[in-house]
Amino acid sequence: MTVIKSRIPFTPQNPYRPKRPATSKIIFLSLEGSVTEEEYFERVSEIFSEIKTKIQFISVAEDAVHTHHKNRTPQQALLLSKSRPKQLVERIEQFKIEKAEQFQFSEYKEDEFWIVADTDDNTSSLWIEEWEEALKICEEKGYGYAISNPFFEIWLLLHHDNATEEDKKYAVTKEHAYEPTIHFRERLRKLKVPLKDKKHILDKHYDREKIFQAIERAKALHLYKEDKVPKYFATTVYLLLEKMVEMLRKTEV
């Protein structure tokens, strides 16, 4: 059984109602993946323990999050499956309304809100309008967006190895449409840092040094910095991690 660390189980007797940490700024994350991405950023918050309270996850379905996946009702499963970029933005808006009293957003203008998503099929003809609308809303509201082309797993890969030319063939481009693949999971497995049960990260595979390596490798892949959404093999998750590193270094002064 996989337990989401540092979370208080949600029960009627023990509701999940934390107060705002005593901090000047918090980075709030709206994540496309409720497993791999969330576990990764949980691990980051542990590695950067000095700023653990400054990294908060946006959830509008706390009871669903704290219910084991085998015991979730269809309604809970539906809530957690709403993870297209537009829904990630909507989740932020709903969260800000529901948690206004708790987090006092109006008094902390320096707070940052980020969505973390993949390119995958979001730029296909079926979803492109919704994709562009979501990013436009982010721009208008000042929300950050960390996008991986094609999948979040390439960000994990960069902790352990440089990208190969074979890896880059899976990028979603005008010439190459999205295709499901186990390529990146296999890459991690061959590097002896596999995802458990295809989705779960193992904490021992990630530390500060590897995060810094991933940032540098991702920066090298991001060829055109004006492209906030890479149209080639790259990930801008490093921009989000640089924000966290900046917060971390301020605590060391």
Phi and psi in degrees as GROMACS dihedral restraints (atoms count N, CA, C in turn):
[ dihedral_restraints ]
;  ai    aj    ak    al  type     phi  dphi    fc
    3     4     5     6     1   -94.1    20    10
    4     5     6     7     1   125.7    20    10
    6     7     8     9     1  -107.4    20    10
    7     8     9    10     1   133.1    20    10
    9    10    11    12     1   -78.0    20    10
   10    11    12    13     1   113.1    20    10
   12    13    14    15     1   -70.0    20    10
   13    14    15    16     1   154.4    20    10
   15    16    17    18     1    65.1    20    10
   16    17    18    19     1    15.6    20    10
   18    19    20    21     1  -106.7    20    10
   19    20    21    22     1   141.4    20    10
   21    22    23    24     1   -89.8    20    10
   22    23    24    25     1   123.3    20    10
   24    25    26    27     1   -54.9    20    10
   25    26    27    28     1   137.9    20    10
   27    28    29    30     1   -86.5    20    10
   28    29    30    31     1   118.6    20    10
   30    31    32    33     1  -142.0    20    10
   31    32    33    34     1   160.5    20    10
   33    34    35    36     1   -58.3    20    10
   34    35    36    37     1   -30.0    20    10
   36    37    38    39     1   -82.8    20    10
   37    38    39    40     1   -23.3    20    10
   39    40    41    42     1  -133.8    20    10
   40    41    42    43     1    67.1    20    10
   42    43    44    45     1   -65.5    20    10
   43    44    45    46     1   151.0    20    10
   45    46    47    48     1   -87.6    20    10
   46    47    48    49     1    94.1    20    10
   48    49    50    51     1  -136.3    20    10
   49    50    51    52     1    66.7    20    10
   51    52    53    54     1   -70.3    20    10
   52    53    54    55     1   155.7    20    10
   54    55    56    57     1   -94.8    20    10
   55    56    57    58     1   163.5    20    10
   57    58    59    60     1   -63.2    20    10
   58    59    60    61     1   130.2    20    10
   60    61    62    63     1   -63.2    20    10
   61    62    63    64     1   155.1    20    10
   63    64    65    66     1   -77.7    20    10
   64    65    66    67     1    82.7    20    10
   66    67    68    69     1  -149.3    20    10
   67    68    69    70     1   152.2    20    10
   69    70    71    72     1   -77.8    20    10
   70    71    72    73     1   -31.5    20    10
   72    73    74    75     1  -141.3    20    10
   73    74    75    76     1   142.3    20    10
   75    76    77    78     1  -126.5    20    10
   76    77    78    79     1   141.4    20    10
   78    79    80    81     1   -99.4    20    10
   79    80    81    82     1   120.3    20    10
   81    82    83    84     1  -102.1    20    10
   82    83    84    85     1   132.6    20    10
   84    85    86    87     1  -114.6    20    10
   85    86    87    88     1   127.3    20    10
   87    88    89    90     1  -109.8    20    10
   88    89    90    91     1   108.2    20    10
   90    91    92    93     1  -104.0    20    10
   91    92    93    94     1   138.1    20    10
   93    94    95    96     1   -67.0    20    10
   94    95    96    97     1   -40.1    20    10
   96    97    98    99     1  -100.3    20    10
   97    98    99   100     1   129.4    20    10
   99   100   101   102     1   -89.3    20    10
  100   101   102   103     1     3.8    20    10
  102   103   104   105     1  -121.7    20    10
  103   104   105   106     1   -79.8    20    10
  105   106   107   108     1   -57.3    20    10
  106   107   108   109     1   -52.5    20    10
  108   109   110   111     1   -62.9    20    10
  109   110   111   112     1   -43.5    20    10
  111   112   113   114     1   -66.8    20    10
  112   113   114   115     1   -41.8    20    10
  114   115   116   117     1   -63.7    20    10
  115   116   117   118     1   -38.2    20    10
  117   118   119   120     1   -62.8    20    10
  118   119   120   121     1   -49.1    20    10
  120   121   122   123     1   -71.6    20    10
  121   122   123   124     1   -25.9    20    10
  123   124   125   126     1   -61.9    20    10
  124   125   126   127     1   -42.9    20    10
  126   127   128   129     1   -64.5    20    10
  127   128   129   130     1   -41.3    20    10
  129   130   131   132     1   -59.3    20    10
  130   131   132   133     1   -43.0    20    10
  132   133   134   135     1   -65.5    20    10
  133   134   135   136     1   -26.8    20    10
  135   136   137   138     1   -77.3    20    10
  136   137   138   139     1   -42.6    20    10
  138   139   140   141     1   -63.5    20    10
  139   140   141   142     1   -43.5    20    10
  141   142   143   144     1   -94.9    20    10
  142   143   144   145     1    58.7    20    10
  144   145   146   147     1   -60.2    20    10
  145   146   147   148     1   -25.4    20    10
  147   148   149   150     1   -62.8    20    10
  148   149   150   151     1   -25.0    20    10
  150   151   152   153     1  -119.7    20    10
  151   152   153   154     1    22.3    20    10
  153   154   155   156     1   -53.0    20    10
  154   155   156   157     1   -41.8    20    10
  156   157   158   159     1   -74.0    20    10
  157   158   159   160     1   -11.2    20    10
  159   160   161   162     1   -90.7    20    10
  160   161   162   163     1    -0.7    20    10
  162   163   164   165     1  -116.7    20    10
  163   164   165   166     1   111.9    20    10
  165   166   167   168     1  -123.2    20    10
  166   167   168   169     1   143.8    20    10
  168   169   170   171     1   -97.9    20    10
  169   170   171   172     1   137.6    20    10
  171   172   173   174     1   -89.0    20    10
  172   173   174   175     1   121.3    20    10
  174   175   176   177     1  -137.2    20    10
  175   176   177   178     1   129.8    20    10
  177   178   179   180     1  -108.1    20    10
  178   179   180   181     1    13.7    20    10
  180   181   182   183     1  -143.7    20    10
  181   182   183   184     1    57.5    20    10
  183   184   185   186     1   -60.0    20    10
  184   185   186   187     1   -39.2    20    10
  186   187   188   189     1   -64.9    20    10
  187   188   189   190     1   -35.4    20    10
  189   190   191   192     1   -68.2    20    10
  190   191   192   193     1   -40.4    20    10
  192   193   194   195     1   -60.5    20    10
  193   194   195   196     1   -38.2    20    10
  195   196   197   198     1   -91.7    20    10
  196   197   198   199     1     8.6    20    10
  198   199   200   201     1  -103.5    20    10
  199   200   201   202     1   130.7    20    10
  201   202   203   204     1   -56.2    20    10
  202   203   204   205     1   142.8    20    10
  204   205   206   207     1   -58.1    20    10
  205   206   207   208     1   -30.0    20    10
  207   208   209   210     1   -72.4    20    10
  208   209   210   211     1   -20.1    20    10
  210   211   212   213     1  -105.2    20    10
  211   212   213   214     1     3.0    20    10
  213   214   215   216     1   -72.0    20    10
  214   215   216   217     1   142.5    20    10
  216   217   218   219     1   -76.8    20    10
  217   218   219   220     1   162.8    20    10
  219   220   221   222     1   -56.1    20    10
  220   221   222   223     1   -35.6    20    10
  222   223   224   225     1   -67.2    20    10
  223   224   225   226     1   -40.2    20    10
  225   226   227   228     1   -65.9    20    10
  226   227   228   229     1   -43.0    20    10
  228   229   230   231     1   -61.3    20    10
  229   230   231   232     1   -39.0    20    10
  231   232   233   234     1   -64.1    20    10
  232   233   234   235     1   -43.1    20    10
  234   235   236   237     1   -58.5    20    10
  235   236   237   238     1   -45.2    20    10
  237   238   239   240     1   -76.1    20    10
  238   239   240   241     1   -16.6    20    10
  240   241   242   243     1   -85.0    20    10
  241   242   243   244     1    -8.8    20    10
  243   244   245   246     1   -80.7    20    10
  244   245   246   247     1    85.8    20    10
  246   247   248   249     1  -133.5    20    10
  247   248   249   250     1    21.2    20    10
  249   250   251   252     1   -71.9    20    10
  250   251   252   253     1   155.0    20    10
  252   253   254   255     1   -49.7    20    10
  253   254   255   256     1   -42.6    20    10
  255   256   257   258     1   -62.3    20    10
  256   257   258   259     1   -37.4    20    10
  258   259   260   261     1   -70.6    20    10
  259   260   261   262     1   -30.4    20    10
  261   262   263   264     1   -64.8    20    10
  262   263   264   265     1   -39.7    20    10
  264   265   266   267     1   -67.5    20    10
  265   266   267   268     1   -43.9    20    10
  267   268   269   270     1   -61.0    20    10
  268   269   270   271     1   -34.4    20    10
  270   271   272   273     1   -63.7    20    10
  271   272   273   274     1   -39.3    20    10
  273   274   275   276     1   -62.0    20    10
  274   275   276   277     1   -46.9    20    10
  276   277   278   279     1   -61.2    20    10
  277   278   279   280     1   -44.1    20    10
  279   280   281   282     1   -65.9    20    10
  280   281   282   283     1   -41.2    20    10
  282   283   284   285     1   -60.6    20    10
  283   284   285   286     1   -42.9    20    10
  285   286   287   288     1   -64.4    20    10
  286   287   288   289     1   -32.5    20    10
  288   289   290   291     1   -73.3    20    10
  289   290   291   292     1   -48.6    20    10
  291   292   293   294     1   -68.5    20    10
  292   293   294   295     1   -31.3    20    10
  294   295   296   297     1  -109.1    20    10
  295   296   297   298     1    17.5    20    10
  297   298   299   300     1   -59.1    20    10
  298   299   300   301     1   -42.7    20    10
  300   301   302   303     1   -69.6    20    10
  301   302   303   304     1   -40.7    20    10
  303   304   305   306     1   -67.9    20    10
  304   305   306   307     1   -45.4    20    10
  306   307   308   309     1  -101.9    20    10
  307   308   309   310     1    -7.5    20    10
  309   310   311   312     1    50.9    20    10
  310   311   312   313     1    52.0    20    10
  312   313   314   315     1   -56.7    20    10
  313   314   315   316     1   -35.7    20    10
  315   316   317   318     1   -64.9    20    10
  316   317   318   319     1   -21.9    20    10
  318   319   320   321     1   -94.9    20    10
  319   320   321   322     1   -10.3    20    10
  321   322   323   324     1  -125.1    20    10
  322   323   324   325     1    75.2    20    10
  324   325   326   327     1   -65.5    20    10
  325   326   327   328     1   -18.8    20    10
  327   328   329   330     1   -79.8    20    10
  328   329   330   331     1    -8.5    20    10
  330   331   332   333     1   -55.7    20    10
  331   332   333   334     1   148.1    20    10
  333   334   335   336     1  -120.3    20    10
  334   335   336   337     1   144.0    20    10
  336   337   338   339     1  -122.3    20    10
  337   338   339   340     1   130.8    20    10
  339   340   341   342     1  -130.5    20    10
  340   341   342   343     1   142.4    20    10
  342   343   344   345     1  -105.7    20    10
  343   344   345   346     1   145.1    20    10
  345   346   347   348     1  -121.7    20    10
  346   347   348   349     1   115.3    20    10
  348   349   350   351     1  -144.1    20    10
  349   350   351   352     1   167.7    20    10
  351   352   353   354     1  -107.0    20    10
  352   353   354   355     1   157.0    20    10
  354   355   356   357     1   -70.3    20    10
  355   356   357   358     1   -49.6    20    10
  357   358   359   360     1    18.5    20    10
  358   359   360   361     1  -115.2    20    10
  360   361   362   363     1   -97.3    20    10
  361   362   363   364     1    12.0    20    10
  363   364   365   366     1   -66.7    20    10
  364   365   366   367     1   -22.3    20    10
  366   367   368   369     1   -99.2    20    10
  367   368   369   370     1    11.4    20    10
  369   370   371   372     1   -72.3    20    10
  370   371   372   373     1   165.4    20    10
  372   373   374   375     1   -59.7    20    10
  373   374   375   376     1   -26.5    20    10
  375   376   377   378     1   -70.9    20    10
  376   377   378   379     1   -34.0    20    10
  378   379   380   381     1  -119.5    20    10
  379   380   381   382     1    -3.7    20    10
  381   382   383   384     1   -59.9    20    10
  382   383   384   385     1   -39.7    20    10
  384   385   386   387     1   -64.7    20    10
  385   386   387   388     1   -42.3    20    10
  387   388   389   390     1   -65.9    20    10
  388   389   390   391     1   -39.7    20    10
  390   391   392   393     1   -59.4    20    10
  391   392   393   394     1   -49.6    20    10
  393   394   395   396     1   -66.3    20    10
  394   395   396   397     1   -35.4    20    10
  396   397   398   399     1   -64.3    20    10
  397   398   399   400     1   -42.4    20    10
  399   400   401   402     1   -61.7    20    10
  400   401   402   403     1   -44.5    20    10
  402   403   404   405     1   -68.8    20    10
  403   404   405   406     1   -34.0    20    10
  405   406   407   408     1   -64.2    20    10
  406   407   408   409     1   -41.5    20    10
  408   409   410   411     1   -63.0    20    10
  409   410   411   412     1   -41.9    20    10
  411   412   413   414     1   -58.4    20    10
  412   413   414   415     1   -44.7    20    10
  414   415   416   417     1   -62.3    20    10
  415   416   417   418     1   -45.0    20    10
  417   418   419   420     1   -64.5    20    10
  418   419   420   421     1   -36.6    20    10
  420   421   422   423     1   -96.1    20    10
  421   422   423   424     1    -3.2    20    10
  423   424   425   426     1    77.5    20    10
  424   425   426   427     1    22.8    20    10
  426   427   428   429     1   -83.4    20    10
  427   428   429   430     1   144.1    20    10
  429   430   431   432     1   -85.2    20    10
  430   431   432   433     1   156.2    20    10
  432   433   434   435     1  -139.9    20    10
  433   434   435   436     1   128.8    20    10
  435   436   437   438     1  -109.2    20    10
  436   437   438   439     1   111.5    20    10
  438   439   440   441     1  -116.7    20    10
  439   440   441   442     1   133.0    20    10
  441   442   443   444     1  -110.1    20    10
  442   443   444   445     1   130.8    20    10
  444   445   446   447     1  -116.5    20    10
  445   446   447   448     1   109.1    20    10
  447   448   449   450     1   -96.3    20    10
  448   449   450   451     1   -30.4    20    10
  450   451   452   453     1  -133.6    20    10
  451   452   453   454     1   159.7    20    10
  453   454   455   456     1   -59.4    20    10
  454   455   456   457     1   -28.9    20    10
  456   457   458   459     1   -59.4    20    10
  457   458   459   460     1   -22.8    20    10
  459   460   461   462     1   -69.8    20    10
  460   461   462   463     1   -30.1    20    10
  462   463   464   465     1   -65.8    20    10
  463   464   465   466     1   -40.8    20    10
  465   466   467   468     1   -63.3    20    10
  466   467   468   469     1   -42.8    20    10
  468   469   470   471     1   -57.8    20    10
  469   470   471   472     1   -39.7    20    10
  471   472   473   474     1   -67.1    20    10
  472   473   474   475     1   -14.0    20    10
  474   475   476   477     1   -70.3    20    10
  475   476   477   478     1   -21.0    20    10
  477   478   479   480     1  -122.0    20    10
  478   479   480   481     1   -17.5    20    10
  480   481   482   483     1  -163.3    20    10
  481   482   483   484     1   159.0    20    10
  483   484   485   486     1   -76.0    20    10
  484   485   486   487     1   154.5    20    10
  486   487   488   489     1   -71.6    20    10
  487   488   489   490     1   142.2    20    10
  489   490   491   492     1  -100.6    20    10
  490   491   492   493     1   168.3    20    10
  492   493   494   495     1   -63.9    20    10
  493   494   495   496     1   -31.8    20    10
  495   496   497   498     1   -64.9    20    10
  496   497   498   499     1   -42.3    20    10
  498   499   500   501     1   -57.3    20    10
  499   500   501   502     1   -43.6    20    10
  501   502   503   504     1   -66.9    20    10
  502   503   504   505     1   -18.4    20    10
  504   505   506   507     1   -66.5    20    10
  505   506   507   508     1   -17.4    20    10
  507   508   509   510     1   -91.4    20    10
  508   509   510   511     1     0.5    20    10
  510   511   512   513     1   -62.1    20    10
  511   512   513   514     1   145.7    20    10
  513   514   515   516     1   -86.1    20    10
  514   515   516   517     1   115.6    20    10
  516   517   518   519     1  -133.9    20    10
  517   518   519   520     1  -179.4    20    10
  519   520   521   522     1   -62.7    20    10
  520   521   522   523     1   -30.3    20    10
  522   523   524   525     1   -90.0    20    10
  523   524   525   526     1   -20.9    20    10
  525   526   527   528     1  -129.7    20    10
  526   527   528   529     1   111.3    20    10
  528   529   530   531     1   -75.6    20    10
  529   530   531   532     1   162.4    20    10
  531   532   533   534     1   -57.8    20    10
  532   533   534   535     1   139.2    20    10
  534   535   536   537     1  -142.5    20    10
  535   536   537   538     1   131.9    20    10
  537   538   539   540     1   -63.0    20    10
  538   539   540   541     1   143.4    20    10
  540   541   542   543     1  -158.7    20    10
  541   542   543   544     1   152.0    20    10
  543   544   545   546     1  -100.5    20    10
  544   545   546   547     1     9.8    20    10
  546   547   548   549     1   -51.9    20    10
  547   548   549   550     1   -48.1    20    10
  549   550   551   552     1   -74.7    20    10
  550   551   552   553     1   -32.0    20    10
  552   553   554   555     1   -64.7    20    10
  553   554   555   556     1   -38.8    20    10
  555   556   557   558     1   -67.3    20    10
  556   557   558   559     1   -38.1    20    10
  558   559   560   561     1   -59.8    20    10
  559   560   561   562     1   -44.9    20    10
  561   562   563   564     1   -64.8    20    10
  562   563   564   565     1   -39.0    20    10
  564   565   566   567     1   -63.7    20    10
  565   566   567   568     1   -44.0    20    10
  567   568   569   570     1   -67.6    20    10
  568   569   570   571     1   -25.2    20    10
  570   571   572   573     1   -84.3    20    10
  571   572   573   574     1     2.6    20    10
  573   574   575   576     1    65.4    20    10
  574   575   576   577     1    31.6    20    10
  576   577   578   579     1  -132.0    20    10
  577   578   579   580     1    56.4    20    10
  579   580   581   582     1   -70.6    20    10
  580   581   582   583     1   161.3    20    10
  582   583   584   585     1   -86.9    20    10
  583   584   585   586     1   127.9    20    10
  585   586   587   588     1   -74.8    20    10
  586   587   588   589     1   130.0    20    10
  588   589   590   591     1    54.4    20    10
  589   590   591   592     1    34.9    20    10
  591   592   593   594     1    75.0    20    10
  592   593   594   595     1   -13.5    20    10
  594   595   596   597     1  -130.9    20    10
  595   596   597   598     1   -31.6    20    10
  597   598   599   600     1   -87.8    20    10
  598   599   600   601     1   129.4    20    10
  600   601   602   603     1   -81.7    20    10
  601   602   603   604     1   158.8    20    10
  603   604   605   606     1  -108.6    20    10
  604   605   606   607     1   123.9    20    10
  606   607   608   609     1   -54.5    20    10
  607   608   609   610     1   -36.6    20    10
  609   610   611   612     1   -64.0    20    10
  610   611   612   613     1   -15.3    20    10
  612   613   614   615     1   -85.1    20    10
  613   614   615   616     1    -3.2    20    10
  615   616   617   618     1  -132.6    20    10
  616   617   618   619     1   130.9    20    10
  618   619   620   621     1  -147.7    20    10
  619   620   621   622     1  -177.4    20    10
  621   622   623   624     1   -60.3    20    10
  622   623   624   625     1   -46.5    20    10
  624   625   626   627     1   -59.3    20    10
  625   626   627   628     1   -41.5    20    10
  627   628   629   630     1   -68.8    20    10
  628   629   630   631     1   -35.1    20    10
  630   631   632   633     1   -62.6    20    10
  631   632   633   634     1   -45.4    20    10
  633   634   635   636     1   -63.8    20    10
  634   635   636   637     1   -36.3    20    10
  636   637   638   639     1   -64.6    20    10
  637   638   639   640     1   -42.8    20    10
  639   640   641   642     1   -62.5    20    10
  640   641   642   643     1   -40.4    20    10
  642   643   644   645     1   -60.4    20    10
  643   644   645   646     1   -47.8    20    10
  645   646   647   648     1   -65.4    20    10
  646   647   648   649     1   -40.7    20    10
  648   649   650   651     1   -66.7    20    10
  649   650   651   652     1   -39.0    20    10
  651   652   653   654     1   -68.0    20    10
  652   653   654   655     1   -38.3    20    10
  654   655   656   657     1   -61.5    20    10
  655   656   657   658     1   -38.7    20    10
  657   658   659   660     1   -67.9    20    10
  658   659   660   661     1   -31.3    20    10
  660   661   662   663     1   -77.7    20    10
  661   662   663   664     1   -26.6    20    10
  663   664   665   666     1   -81.0    20    10
  664   665   666   667     1    81.5    20    10
  666   667   668   669     1   -65.1    20    10
  667   668   669   670     1   -37.6    20    10
  669   670   671   672     1  -120.2    20    10
  670   671   672   673     1    98.5    20    10
  672   673   674   675     1   -62.4    20    10
  673   674   675   676     1   -21.0    20    10
  675   676   677   678     1   -72.0    20    10
  676   677   678   679     1   -16.5    20    10
  678   679   680   681     1   -82.7    20    10
  679   680   681   682     1    93.8    20    10
  681   682   683   684     1   -68.1    20    10
  682   683   684   685     1   -24.4    20    10
  684   685   686   687     1  -116.9    20    10
  685   686   687   688     1   104.7    20    10
  687   688   689   690     1   -60.8    20    10
  688   689   690   691     1   131.2    20    10
  690   691   692   693     1   -99.1    20    10
  691   692   693   694     1    22.4    20    10
  693   694   695   696     1  -151.7    20    10
  694   695   696   697     1   179.4    20    10
  696   697   698   699     1   -65.9    20    10
  697   698   699   700     1   108.4    20    10
  699   700   701   702     1  -173.6    20    10
  700   701   702   703     1   168.2    20    10
  702   703   704   705     1  -143.6    20    10
  703   704   705   706     1   135.5    20    10
  705   706   707   708     1   -99.7    20    10
  706   707   708   709     1    16.4    20    10
  708   709   710   711     1   -60.0    20    10
  709   710   711   712     1   -27.3    20    10
  711   712   713   714     1   -61.0    20    10
  712   713   714   715     1   -30.1    20    10
  714   715   716   717     1   -62.7    20    10
  715   716   717   718     1   -38.7    20    10
  717   718   719   720     1   -67.7    20    10
  718   719   720   721     1   -44.2    20    10
  720   721   722   723     1   -65.0    20    10
  721   722   723   724     1   -34.2    20    10
  723   724   725   726     1   -63.1    20    10
  724   725   726   727     1   -35.6    20    10
  726   727   728   729     1   -61.9    20    10
  727   728   729   730     1   -41.8    20    10
  729   730   731   732     1   -68.6    20    10
  730   731   732   733     1   -40.1    20    10
  732   733   734   735     1   -63.6    20    10
  733   734   735   736     1   -38.9    20    10
  735   736   737   738     1   -61.2    20    10
  736   737   738   739     1   -43.6    20    10
  738   739   740   741     1   -63.2    20    10
  739   740   741   742     1   -40.3    20    10
  741   742   743   744     1   -61.3    20    10
  742   743   744   745     1   -45.6    20    10
  744   745   746   747     1   -67.5    20    10
  745   746   747   748     1   -28.0    20    10
  747   748   749   750     1   -67.9    20    10
  748   749   750   751     1   -27.6    20    10
  750   751   752   753     1   -75.8    20    10
  751   752   753   754     1   -17.1    20    10
  753   754   755   756     1   -89.9    20    10
  754   755   756   757     1   -10.8    20    10
